[in-house]
Amino acid sequence: MEKQTYIRKTIERTLTYTAGKLASLRIKDGVQTTVRVYDNGYIGVAGKSGDVDISELEEKAVKALGGKTPYVAPEKIKESKKIDTGKEIIKKSELMREGEKLIRGLSEDNPDFIISGKTVICDRTISLSGGDKKYECTGSDVSAYFVLKERDSASIMDEIYEVSGDAFEAEKIRADVKTLAAAYKKAADMFEEGDIIVIADPSVCQYLVKDFVAQSYVGGSSLLAGKLGKKVFSDKFTMYCDQDPHSSAGAVFFDGEGVINEGYKAYFVKDGVMKNLLTTRQSAAKYKVGNCGTAAAPFAALPAEGMSGLRIAATQDSVSDILKGEKAVFVSMTSGGDMTATGDVALPVQTAYVYENGRLAGRLPEFTISVNVFDMLGKDFLGASDKCVWTTGERNYIVFSAKAVNVRK
């Protein structure tokens, strides 16, 4: 019988801002423990929040083996490993003062907007043990979002600024939000339907994620069926999960089943070639494919397919280097969207801006991006970069050609 114990300890400090003022500070301190036991090709799982008796939890997991849930046993942890990138992002004694100072500054900088939002600072330690060996990863990260609503607007929200990383740079956040608010207030020149260059974050690749799942791939329902190991996209396109805590705040160097990828990276596409499917150890064994090593570890449940820390490898130092003086459309907010069985994507854009000479030159009317996903990441893919407009946070952008349709006049 094999046993794995997965423990997640977190301390979250959340500042909530409402209508230009600091409304509250909430501190959440928790621990979740999940025990998995494997025996004769089956798995049993038990979990508990708070203080636990590991032996009692193991007994429950052993009883759960009676459910006869098939699962391959994990690889044994051969040697213990620990990475600690934790740090005090904001001194606890100064947290409320810094929050009040930031929201006050944002409101003063942008008097035409009502600003609300949150800042969340998280310290976490995640460990996975098997036998007398253990992997342990400790880190700290901060994320924040600020919702901007024009004072005379009938909308619930008009724009949103988001940032995440391992540093709280209040002055840079103020500068970024001021840039965004100014661009929102300035209408761009007439915008016609037709060919455009798009700057967007990697979430536009979300439509393809399900097509990497091993079950749909092997079953033939995936758009990518039959393409594993083949050239599918542009030579410049590389998509991977960054599991390196030193380069990605909140990353964990091992997956939910204890797999450590080479260089702490799991490649799904490299130089245009499809390299991996989205798997767990069980689905990889079932469908006889390689295991990608990005499994998630849901609390008190079976490991699941995961793709956290998704990034597109940079091809240039900045977006401006990719564009070489050409104008583009910087996509800020989208809503809904769909992809057909042939890969045609229709993505409604709520807020976007003209990007020119490294700055946002004005807000565009609502429209829809129309593009085929294989073209977007293939012949129409212009590049990717971690630098564009904003001055702080971990960022990632892709640049591609598409068509603007359904432009609202």
N, C-alpha and C positions, 0 to 999 in steps of 0.2 A: 504493500500500500504506500502510495506517495501522498505527501501533504504540502500544500502551499498556504501561507498566511499573508494576506494583503491588508496593510493598515494605512489609512489616510488620516493624518492629523492636520487640522487647519485652524487658523485664527484669522477671522475677517473683521476688518474695521471699515464700516460704511458710513460715509458722510452723505447726507441727503440735502439737496438744495431745492427750495421751492420759491418761485417768483422772486428771484434775486437775493434770497436770504438763506443762511444755513438753518435748516429745520431740525436736524437730528444727527446724533452719532450713535450707531449701533455696533456692538461688539459681539461677534458670534465665535464661540470656541467649541470645537467638536472633534470627535474621533469616530471613525467607522472601521470595523474589523470584519473581514470576510475570510473564512476558512474553506478551502477546497480540498477534498480528498479524492484520490483516483485509485481504482482497484478493478482489475480484470476488464478494462475497457469501458468502465463507467465512472461517472463523477457524482459527488455529493457536495452540496454547498450549504453553508449556514453563515449568517451575519448578524451583527449586533452593533448598535450605536452606544457610545459611552464606555464606561468601565466594563471589562469583560473577563470572564474566566476562560482562557484559551482551551483548557481541557474539556470544559463543558460545551464549548462551541464546536470542538472537534467531534465530540460524541453526537451532536445533532447532525453534523455533516456526514458522519458514518451512517447514521440512520437514513439519511437522504439517499444513500446509495441504493436503497431498496426501490427507488423510483426507476432504476435501470435506464438512466440517461446516458447514451453513448458519448464517450469523450476519450481522446488519446491522452496519455500521461505526459506531463511537461518534461522538458529536459532538466536534469539536475543542475543546481547552481554549484559550479565547481569552486569558485572562490568569491569571498565577500568583496563588495565594492561600494564606495560611498562618494558622492559628490555633494558639496555644500556651497551654494551660491547665495545663501540667505544674507540679508542685510537690513538695517533699519532705514527704510525709505523715507519716512518722516518720523521724527522723535515723537513718542507717544504723548509727551507733555505739551507738544506744540501742534498736535493734529487739528484740534478745533480752531485754534488761532489761524493756522495756515488755510484751513477751509474757508473761514469767514473772510480772510483777506482776499482769497482768490475770487469768490463769488461777488464780493463787493467790487473788486477791480473789473470783472467781466461786465457787471451792470453799469458801472461808470463809463467804461469804454464804448458800450453799445446801448445808448439810452433809448433807441427806437425799438428795442427788443426786450421781451420778458424772458429771462433765462432760468431754467431749472435743470436738474440732473443729479448725478451721483459720482462719488469717487470711492473706489473699493480698493483697499490695500489688503493683500493676502499673504500670509506666511504659512507655508505648508511643508510637511515632511511625509513622503510616501515611501513605504518599505514593502518589500516582498521577500519572504524567507522560506527556505526549504531545507529541512535538516538543520545543521548547525551553521549554514551559510546564509548571507542576507545581502540584498541590494537595498541601498537607501539613498534617497535624493531629497535634499532640502533646498528650498528656494523662496524667493519673495518676488511679488509682482504687484503692479498697480494698474488699474484701468479706470477710465472716467468717460462720461459722456455728458454733453450739455445740449439741451433742447432749446432752440431759439424760436420764439414766436413773436412776430411783429405785433406791436401794441394795437394796431387797427385791423389786424387780420381775424377772419372768422374761423381759421383753421386751428386745430388743436396744437399743431406744430408746423413750422415752416422749413426748418433746417435742423441738422444735428451735427455736432462735432464729436468725434470719438478718438480716444488715444489709449494706448496700452504699452507697457514695457516694464523696466525695472528702475525708472527714475521719475520723480515728480518735479517737473520743471515748470513752475507756475507762471513765470514771466513769458516763457515760450508758448504756453497754452493761451495766455492772454493775447499774445501777438497773433497766433493762429486764428483764434475765434474772431478777433477784430478784422482780420483779412477776409474771413468767410462772410461775416456780416456785411462788410462793405461791398463785396462782390454780389451778394444777394440783392442789395439795394439798387444795384446798377444794371439796367436792362442792356443786354448785348445787342449788337446789330442784327438786322433781319436774318432769320435762320430758315433756310429752305430745305426741303426734303432732298435726299440724295447721298452721295458718298461723303463719309466723315472719317476722321481718325479718333478713336476712343481711348481714353485713359480710364482704367477701372481697377478695383482691387480684385484679388483672385477668387472672390465669391462668385464671379460670373462663370467660373468653372464648375460650380456646384451641380449643374445639370448633368455632368458626366460622372459624378462620383458613384452613383448607383450602377453605372455600366462597368465599373471596376470590380464589383462584388462577385466573388467566385461563383456563387450559385447561379446568378443571372448569366454570367459569362459562359459557363459550361452548359447551361440550359438553352443557350442560343438566343435569349431575349435581349442581350446586351448589344448596343450599337458597336461595341468593340469586339464582338465575337470573332474568333479566328485571327485576331491581330496581335496576340501576345508574342513578344520577341521580334515584331516587325516594325518597320518605319511607318508611323501613323501621322505624325505632326512635323512641324518645322524643325530643322536642325537646331534652331536657337531655343526651342522649347524644352525645358526640363522642369518637372513637377515632383516635389518630394515632401516628406514630413520631416521637419526639423525637430529632433529629439535631444539636441545638445543644450543643456541648461546654461552654458556659457554664452550662447548666441541667441537664445530664444527664451524670454522670461516665462516661467511657468512650465517649461519643458521638463520631461522626465526621461532619463537616459535608457530606461528599460520599458518594455511594454507591459500590459496587464498580465501577461503570462510568463514574464521573466526573460524575454528575448531582447538581446542587445544587438542593434544593427551596426555594421561597420561605419565608423565615423559618426555614429549617432544619427544617421540619415537613412530613411526608407524611400527609395526611388520608385515612383510609379511610371514616370516617363523620363527618359534621359536622352538628350540630343535627338528628340523626336521619336525615339524607339520605346514602345510599350514594354516595361520591364517587369511589372508585378501586378497581381490581382489583390483585391482587398479581402483578407482572410483572418481567421483565427487558426490556431493549431489544428482544431478539429476539422474545419472546412477545408484547410489545405490538404489534410490527410484524406478526407472523404473524396475530394475532387482531383487528387493526385497532382497538385500544383505546388509551387514554392510558397513558403509562408512569408508574408511581408513584414511581420514583426511590429505591427502597430495596434495590436488588440487592446481594446478598452477593458476596464475592470469595473463593471457596474456593481454597486453595493449589494451583497447577498444574492448574486445572480451569476449566471454563466458568463464567461468572457464573451465579448461581442466585437464585431468589426468596428474599427476606429480609424480616423484619419485626422487626428489633431495636429496642429502646427503646420498646416498645409502652406507651402510656399512655392513660388515660381522663381527659379534661379535668375539672378540679374544678368543681363547681357551688356548693360552700360552702367556707368556711374550714376547717371541721372536720366530722368525722362526727357529733359531738354536735349541731352546728347543723342537720344533715339530720334527725336523729331527733327533735329537739325534746322530749326527755324520755322518749321511748318506749324500752322495753327491746329489745335485739336479740341476735342470735347472732353472735359473732365467730369466724370459721372460721380455725383455725390449721393443721391438717394434714388433707389429703384423700388418698384412695387410689383409683386407677383411675377408674372412671366411664365413661359412654357417652352418646352422643346418637343418637336414632333419625332416620329419614329425614324425619320431620315436625318435628324440632327439640326433641323432648322429652328433657330431660337428667336422668339419675340420677347423683348425685355422692355417693359414700360419704364420710362425714366421720369421721375417726379422733379428732380432738381439736378441741373447740370450747368456747367460754365464754359465759356470760351477760355482755353488755355493758350496763352501767347507770351513768348519771351520769358518763360518761367513764372508767370503770374496768372491769376484769375482775372480776366478782363471784363467779365459781366455775365449775368445770369441768362440762361436760355429758356424758352418756353418748354412745356412738357412735350415729350415725343416718345417714340418707340425705336429701340435698336433692333434691326433685322440683320441676322447673320447666320450662316451655317457653322456649327461648332467645329467642324473639321477644317473649314476655311479660317475661322477665327484663330485657331491654334496652329494652322498650317500656312498656306500661302499668304494669308492676310495678317499673320502674326509679325509685328515689327520689333518686339523686344520686351524686356522687363527691367525694372529698376526698383531700388528701395528708397529713392529720393525723388520728390516731386515738388509739392507746395509746402507741406507742413514741416515744421522745424523740430518737432519732438515726437518721441514714440517710435515703436517698431512698425515700419511701413513696408508695403509690397504692392507694386503696381504692374499691370500688364498693358501693353499698347497694341492696338490692332485696328485694321480697317473694317468698316461696316457700312450699313446704310441707315439713314434717319428716315423714318416714315411716320405717318399720323401726327405730324407736327401741329400742335395747337396754336392757332393764330390769336 
